[in-house]
């Protein structure tokens, strides 16, 4: 088995773990967030006012409903506390940078997807630190590390909000340059995402292998529930089928790299802690579940 041997050897290389956590991981996330902003315009944020019901529904579903669903699923399983916390950290993250591509595949409203990803990504600077602080105490109890929620919020602002706004501003002042290089920047972001997922799994291979039978069903179940919940709630509040498909994808496709990075902030140890494993696994399974899932949902809800 090549992959387990590779991951085991990777995990044994301890001298570079501090550098991976302190420099490479936040830098990779910053580049990924820059790629998000590089594809945005100020008009994308203006849709908050032109599509208020759809945007508000999408925000509430991501910021409130998604963590609630994750908490219920985790409470019904026997996951170790560290992995349970990791699932919750994942649930607090905004949509991933590939959500607009999958929204287009699903026949959803791509403009709404772009707006939700942008707005919730910026809101996460406030929501993620507070929710992580609560969930760490809840799941780890007396074993919980001391967290400086303010410091986590400031770190997130520097490595998420600032790169997004730099990307937006660069596109604003040099749109032709942005159009020429957006594809290259997105490719770099994708490569960095794959590297971070592989690193998180490699650094925690023993825990990943020991708990895969329990963790994978939880994450796949979470993914499936979120896809269905998005379109159902959208229909209840009177949104179009395309808007519902968009919200489903935004809920199901999470920023796994942010989850891995936040897990590192919580762990505050050399390397990548166990809390990052759910985000790393979900970074793989979300595509396996979401792509066929949205195709099915498009057949059912796409024309409503």
Order of alpha helices (4+ residues) and beta strands (2+ residues): alpha-alpha-alpha-alpha-alpha-alpha-alpha-alpha-alpha-alpha-alpha-alpha-alpha-alpha-alpha
